[in-house]
């Protein structure tokens, strides 16, 4: 089995953080550019390829040997989609020129080369572990700076980046939150507006404009200039804790004032999962969100085969293709994917039942 197969088989390519009922996962990302090179959008293909080679050689020389460089040339369509579904690369990251790549190992830290910036160091964790992830990403940052030469930095601005919103620390810290209570009570837009005024952004799980099905929301800092890395992380944690408190309040209001309605939602969601023969991603993600909420209210008994957060990953196309070892990528295979998705969820939640009513 080649290195990439082993990496993808682990499925969870990140460090386990502190478990939380609402916080799903966290990420830190450092944007860096080299001093004497034009920004990526001004570089020729040959320049981007040369930077990709230099960076990968530096990483492989300094880090454990399980790190590999993945480009369009050495990955299949299914593998590239798998990386997108894990949120390790943005959509359509792998360009036809193979001048972009991700350096990946069995480690929380991965490195994107030639995306918007020359280098983006990122680290992911399940649960809450922003401080730990930042320390790990910073170690890679120091190593790359020594290996590649001067990083674009000015005392008056901080790190120089292709997008002005990243100038300063170049740090983006984010937490992924499960917020069905706020969604059902239609409080999310108020929260989005309030967070924006405080310098924080709330987006879908794959960034701006991404699908919000499953009631998953990503909260991150909007400001990087004039702040310290520690201050950014503390700020994101602080706003996330406030959002968690709001979510708990909404859940308590729902169960107090609409118990029968919520029981119906949870029971219907489980009934559909147990009986559906075809199911699409948006519907499945929404049902899994309600089932997860039902567990928090002790409306359900039993235990899913995997945590709900992993099931939400596993119902995506490339994950289904890997689980069932079938070719189901592409528009023409949509019905086949819907059939496999329904089958997978029936089996994964087969032991989950409605709890006896008090």
C-alpha positions as CSV (number, residue, x, y, z in Angstrom):
1,X,0.0,0.0,0.0
2,X,1.5,3.4,-1.0
3,X,2.0,6.2,1.4
4,X,-1.1,8.2,0.3
5,X,-3.4,5.1,0.7
6,X,-2.1,4.8,4.3
7,X,-2.7,8.4,5.0
8,X,-6.2,8.4,3.6
9,X,-7.1,5.2,5.5
10,X,-6.5,7.0,8.8
11,X,-9.5,9.2,7.8
12,X,-8.9,11.5,10.9
13,X,-5.8,13.4,9.8
14,X,-5.7,15.6,12.8
15,X,-4.8,15.8,16.5
16,X,-7.6,14.9,18.9
17,X,-8.6,17.9,21.0
18,X,-10.8,18.4,24.0
19,X,-14.3,16.9,23.3
20,X,-17.3,19.2,23.4
21,X,-21.0,18.8,22.7
22,X,-21.1,21.8,20.4
23,X,-17.5,22.4,19.2
24,X,-16.8,19.9,16.4
25,X,-13.3,20.8,15.3
26,X,-10.7,23.6,15.1
27,X,-8.1,24.9,12.7
28,X,-5.2,27.3,12.5
29,X,-3.7,28.6,9.3
30,X,-0.6,30.7,8.8
31,X,-0.2,32.6,5.5
32,X,3.4,33.2,4.4
33,X,5.2,34.6,1.3
34,X,8.8,34.7,0.2
35,X,10.6,38.1,0.2
36,X,12.0,38.1,-3.3
37,X,9.3,36.4,-5.2
38,X,6.1,37.9,-6.7
39,X,2.8,36.9,-5.3
40,X,1.3,33.7,-6.7
41,X,-1.2,35.4,-9.0
42,X,1.8,37.2,-10.7
43,X,4.0,34.1,-11.0
44,X,4.7,32.2,-14.1
45,X,4.0,28.4,-14.1
46,X,7.7,27.6,-14.0
47,X,8.1,29.9,-11.0
48,X,5.3,28.2,-9.1
49,X,6.6,24.8,-9.9
50,X,10.1,25.8,-8.7
51,X,8.6,27.1,-5.4
52,X,6.6,23.9,-5.0
53,X,9.7,21.7,-5.5
54,X,11.8,23.8,-3.1
55,X,9.2,23.8,-0.4
56,X,8.5,20.1,-0.6
57,X,12.3,19.2,-0.6
58,X,12.7,21.4,2.5
59,X,9.8,19.7,4.3
60,X,10.9,16.2,3.5
61,X,14.5,16.9,4.5
62,X,13.4,18.3,7.9
63,X,10.3,16.3,8.9
64,X,9.4,12.6,9.2
65,X,9.6,10.6,6.0
66,X,5.9,9.9,5.9
67,X,5.3,13.4,4.5
68,X,4.4,13.4,0.8
69,X,3.8,16.0,-1.8
70,X,0.4,15.6,-3.5
71,X,-0.3,17.3,-6.9
72,X,-2.7,16.7,-9.7
73,X,0.0,14.5,-11.3
74,X,0.2,11.9,-8.5
75,X,-3.4,11.8,-7.3
76,X,-6.6,10.4,-8.7
77,X,-9.9,12.3,-9.1
78,X,-11.3,10.4,-6.1
79,X,-8.3,11.2,-3.9
80,X,-8.4,14.9,-4.8
81,X,-12.1,15.0,-3.9
82,X,-11.4,13.1,-0.7
83,X,-9.0,15.8,0.4
84,X,-11.6,18.4,-0.4
85,X,-14.2,16.6,1.7
86,X,-11.8,16.5,4.6
87,X,-11.4,20.3,4.3
88,X,-7.6,19.9,3.7
89,X,-7.7,21.7,0.4
90,X,-10.2,24.2,-1.1
91,X,-12.4,23.3,-4.0
92,X,-10.6,23.1,-7.4
93,X,-7.2,23.5,-5.6
94,X,-5.4,21.1,-7.9
95,X,-4.6,23.0,-11.1
96,X,-4.0,21.4,-14.5
97,X,-0.4,22.7,-14.5
98,X,0.4,20.8,-11.3
99,X,2.0,23.9,-9.9
100,X,0.0,23.6,-6.7
101,X,0.3,21.0,-4.1
102,X,-0.3,19.9,-0.5
103,X,2.4,18.4,1.6
104,X,0.7,15.9,3.9
105,X,1.7,13.5,6.5
106,X,0.1,11.4,9.3
107,X,0.3,14.6,11.4
108,X,-2.1,17.4,12.2
109,X,0.0,19.9,10.2
110,X,-0.2,20.1,6.4
111,X,1.2,22.7,4.0
112,X,-0.5,24.2,0.9
113,X,1.8,25.6,-1.7
114,X,0.8,28.2,-4.3
115,X,-2.8,28.6,-3.3
116,X,-3.5,32.3,-2.6
117,X,-0.1,32.7,-0.9
118,X,3.2,31.0,-1.5
119,X,2.8,28.9,1.6
120,X,-0.2,28.2,3.9
121,X,0.6,26.1,7.0
122,X,-2.5,24.6,8.5
123,X,-3.4,22.3,11.4
124,X,-6.7,20.7,12.2
125,X,-8.0,19.0,15.3
126,X,-11.2,17.4,16.5
127,X,-12.7,19.2,19.4
128,X,-11.0,22.2,20.9
129,X,-7.2,22.5,20.6
130,X,-6.3,25.9,19.1
131,X,-3.3,26.6,21.3
132,X,-1.8,23.2,20.7
133,X,-2.3,23.5,16.9
134,X,-0.8,27.0,16.8
135,X,2.4,25.7,18.5
136,X,2.7,22.9,16.0
137,X,2.1,25.2,13.0
138,X,4.6,27.7,14.4
139,X,7.3,25.1,14.6
140,X,6.8,24.3,10.9
141,X,6.8,28.0,10.1
142,X,10.2,28.5,11.8
143,X,11.6,25.4,10.0
144,X,10.5,26.6,6.6
145,X,11.8,30.1,7.2
146,X,15.3,28.8,7.9
147,X,15.1,26.4,4.9
148,X,13.7,28.7,2.3
149,X,15.2,32.1,3.2
150,X,13.6,35.4,4.1
151,X,9.8,35.5,4.6
152,X,8.1,38.8,3.5
153,X,7.7,40.8,6.7
154,X,7.7,44.5,7.6
155,X,8.0,45.9,11.1
156,X,5.1,48.3,10.4
157,X,2.8,45.7,8.9
158,X,3.8,42.3,9.9
159,X,3.7,39.4,7.4
160,X,2.9,40.5,3.9
161,X,0.1,38.5,2.2
162,X,-1.7,38.4,-1.1
163,X,-5.0,39.4,0.5
164,X,-4.9,42.5,2.7
165,X,-7.2,40.9,5.3
166,X,-4.4,38.5,6.2
167,X,-1.6,41.1,6.7
168,X,-0.2,41.2,10.2
169,X,0.1,37.9,11.9
170,X,-1.2,36.0,8.8
171,X,-3.1,33.8,11.3
172,X,-6.6,32.6,10.9
173,X,-8.0,30.6,13.8
174,X,-11.4,28.9,13.6
175,X,-13.8,26.7,15.4
176,X,-16.5,24.6,13.8
177,X,-19.7,24.6,15.9
178,X,-22.9,22.6,15.7
179,X,-25.7,25.1,16.2
180,X,-29.1,23.5,15.5
181,X,-30.9,25.4,18.3
182,X,-29.9,28.8,17.0
183,X,-30.8,27.7,13.4
184,X,-34.3,26.4,14.4
185,X,-35.1,29.5,16.4
186,X,-33.8,31.7,13.5
187,X,-31.3,33.5,15.6
188,X,-28.3,32.9,13.4
189,X,-28.5,36.0,11.3
190,X,-28.5,38.2,14.4
191,X,-25.5,36.4,15.6
192,X,-23.7,36.7,12.3
193,X,-24.3,40.5,12.3
194,X,-23.2,40.8,15.9
195,X,-20.0,38.8,15.4
196,X,-19.1,40.9,12.3
197,X,-19.2,44.1,14.3
198,X,-16.8,42.5,16.8
199,X,-14.3,41.4,14.1
200,X,-15.4,37.8,13.6
201,X,-16.8,35.9,10.7
202,X,-19.3,33.1,10.6
203,X,-19.3,30.9,7.5
204,X,-20.3,27.5,6.3
205,X,-18.1,24.4,7.1
206,X,-16.0,24.9,3.9
207,X,-15.7,28.7,4.1
208,X,-17.5,31.6,2.6
209,X,-20.5,30.6,0.5
210,X,-20.4,26.9,1.4
211,X,-23.5,24.9,2.2
212,X,-24.9,25.2,5.7
213,X,-26.7,21.9,5.8
214,X,-26.1,20.0,9.0
215,X,-26.2,23.2,11.1
216,X,-22.4,23.4,11.1
217,X,-20.9,26.9,11.3
218,X,-17.3,28.0,11.3
219,X,-16.4,31.1,13.4
220,X,-13.0,32.8,12.8
221,X,-11.2,36.0,13.2
222,X,-11.5,38.7,10.5
223,X,-8.6,40.9,11.8
224,X,-5.0,39.9,11.7
225,X,-3.3,43.3,11.8
226,X,-2.4,44.9,15.1
227,X,-3.1,41.8,17.1
228,X,-0.9,39.1,18.6
229,X,-1.3,35.4,17.7
230,X,-2.3,34.7,21.3
231,X,-4.8,37.5,21.3
232,X,-6.4,36.2,18.1
233,X,-6.8,32.7,19.5
234,X,-8.1,34.0,22.8
235,X,-10.6,36.1,20.9
236,X,-11.9,33.3,18.8
237,X,-12.2,31.0,21.9
238,X,-14.1,33.8,23.7
239,X,-16.6,34.4,21.0
240,X,-17.1,30.7,20.5
241,X,-17.9,30.2,24.2
242,X,-20.5,32.9,24.0
243,X,-22.1,31.2,20.9
244,X,-22.1,27.9,22.8
245,X,-24.0,29.6,25.7
246,X,-26.5,31.0,23.2
247,X,-26.9,27.6,21.7
248,X,-27.5,25.9,25.0
249,X,-30.1,28.6,25.9
250,X,-31.9,28.0,22.6
251,X,-32.0,24.3,23.1
252,X,-33.5,24.7,26.6
253,X,-36.1,27.1,25.2
254,X,-37.0,24.6,22.5
255,X,-37.4,21.6,24.8
256,X,-39.3,23.7,27.3
257,X,-41.8,25.3,24.9
258,X,-41.9,22.8,22.0
259,X,-41.1,19.4,23.4
260,X,-43.7,17.5,21.3
261,X,-42.6,19.3,18.1
262,X,-38.9,18.5,18.8
263,X,-39.8,14.9,19.7
264,X,-41.6,14.6,16.4
265,X,-38.5,16.1,14.5
266,X,-36.1,13.6,16.2
267,X,-38.4,10.6,15.7
268,X,-39.1,11.4,12.1
269,X,-35.4,11.9,11.4
270,X,-34.5,8.5,12.8
271,X,-37.5,6.9,11.0
272,X,-36.3,8.3,7.6
273,X,-32.7,7.1,8.3
274,X,-34.0,3.6,9.2
275,X,-36.2,3.3,6.1
276,X,-34.9,5.5,3.3
277,X,-33.5,3.7,0.2
278,X,-32.2,6.9,-1.5
279,X,-31.0,10.0,0.3
280,X,-29.0,13.0,-0.8
281,X,-26.3,14.9,1.2
282,X,-28.3,18.0,2.2
283,X,-31.2,15.9,3.6
284,X,-28.9,13.4,5.2
285,X,-26.8,16.1,6.9
286,X,-29.9,17.8,8.2
287,X,-31.3,14.5,9.6
288,X,-28.0,13.7,11.3
289,X,-28.0,17.1,12.9
290,X,-31.4,16.5,14.4
291,X,-30.4,13.0,15.5
292,X,-27.4,14.5,17.2
293,X,-29.6,17.0,18.9
294,X,-31.9,14.2,20.0
295,X,-29.0,12.4,21.7
296,X,-28.3,15.6,23.7
297,X,-31.9,15.6,24.9
298,X,-31.8,11.8,25.7
299,X,-34.6,11.2,23.2
300,X,-32.7,8.3,21.6
301,X,-30.9,5.3,22.9
302,X,-28.2,3.1,21.5
303,X,-25.0,4.2,19.9
304,X,-24.1,5.0,16.3
305,X,-21.4,2.9,14.7
306,X,-19.2,6.1,14.6
307,X,-19.6,9.6,16.0
308,X,-22.1,11.7,14.1
309,X,-19.3,14.1,13.0
310,X,-17.6,11.2,11.3
311,X,-20.8,10.0,9.7
312,X,-21.3,13.4,8.1
313,X,-17.8,13.0,6.5
314,X,-18.5,9.5,5.4
315,X,-21.7,10.2,3.5
316,X,-19.8,12.4,1.0
317,X,-19.1,11.0,-2.5
318,X,-15.3,10.2,-2.3
319,X,-15.8,8.7,1.2
320,X,-18.6,6.5,0.0
321,X,-16.5,5.4,-3.0
322,X,-13.7,4.5,-0.6
323,X,-15.9,2.7,1.9
324,X,-17.8,0.6,-0.8
325,X,-14.9,0.4,-3.2
326,X,-17.1,1.5,-6.1
327,X,-16.9,4.1,-8.8
328,X,-19.6,6.5,-7.8
329,X,-17.9,9.9,-8.6
330,X,-19.5,12.1,-11.2
331,X,-22.9,13.5,-12.0
332,X,-24.1,10.3,-13.8
333,X,-23.6,8.3,-10.6
334,X,-25.7,10.5,-8.3
335,X,-28.5,7.9,-7.8
336,X,-25.9,5.2,-7.0
337,X,-24.4,7.5,-4.4
338,X,-27.9,8.2,-2.9
339,X,-28.5,4.4,-2.6
340,X,-25.1,3.8,-1.0
341,X,-25.6,6.7,1.4
342,X,-29.0,5.4,2.5
343,X,-27.5,1.9,3.0
344,X,-24.5,3.3,4.9
345,X,-26.7,5.3,7.3
346,X,-29.2,2.5,7.9
347,X,-26.3,0.2,9.0
348,X,-24.5,2.9,11.0
349,X,-27.6,3.8,13.0
350,X,-29.2,0.4,13.1
351,X,-28.8,0.1,16.9
352,X,-30.2,3.6,17.6
353,X,-33.8,3.5,18.9
354,X,-36.4,5.9,20.2
355,X,-36.1,6.2,24.0
356,X,-39.2,5.3,26.1
357,X,-41.3,8.4,26.8
358,X,-41.6,9.5,30.4
